[in-house]
Amino acid sequence: MEQKGWGVMLIMVTGATGQLGSLIIDNLLKFVPAGEIIACVRDPEKANDLLEKGVEIRFGDYDQPDTLIQAFTGVAELLFISSSHPDDTVRLTQHSEVIHAASKAGVKHLLYTSFAFPPKGQIPANHVHLITEQMILKSGIDYTFLRNALYMDFVDVLGLKEAIQSGELITYPGNWLFNSVTRKDLALATVVVLTTTGHINQIYELTAPRSWDFSELTEVLSELTGKRIVHRQDSSIQHWIYSFLGKIDTASTSKDMERLMGRPVTSLKESIITFLQV
């Protein structure tokens, strides 16, 4: 990978004021002149801090196709952060409009934040990311698929504070394994792809290089709190997170992310400190 030259190439990040988008912009500013970065946002007032840093702000709404073509005009590299809308049908419509607008606006390289290790074979009707990838392939635009692992944030709904108080982390039974990573690591890996060469028409599985389980999580909790915490499974546990986790691949691993970052992923211990009050 070689560093790209700058001066004529404009990079746009959609969803630039979101959690991931903000981190990506922050990292981009360390490698790219602010004048080469464009933030595409639905609410320009939320981007005043970026404007003060010299980043161009353009209005673009996934639900307003006309705004997208205008926003994408002149952009060479478009980082398309997937929609967070809860309705998959709406998301696919939004994604289709983004891809169409990118094509109409003459975007040269479309980078899309997909999801790690999608299912093989026939595409499920509700698999937003795989269908979006197929739409991008059909568009003929040069692409890079950044297949992001499950955000480490999911641990925040597991009852960590309750586990610390009771000495038990209780989960629904299963052979649970996790390749989760932090948004900060994902942002850095993404920025490396945006600012170096050799990524055209590539697919990256941005996961941890090894998976961890709930027993490891309790070991880390014990270490951080100085209190013995054990893991126990209980089939009476009812929580939406386990149904969600059961539908995605949270176990498969890849070295793509560490290779791109040039350093190890943030450790499990460091990653969960944010979610604790110890």
Beta strands, then each sheet from edge to edge (+ up, - down):
strand 1: 11-14
strand 2: 37-41
strand 3: 56-59
strand 4: 77-80
strand 5: 109-115
strand 6: 142-148
strand 7: 168-171
strand 8: 202-206
strand 9: 230-233
sheet 1: 3+ 2+ 1+ 4+ 5+ 6+ 8+
sheet 2: 7+ 9+
end
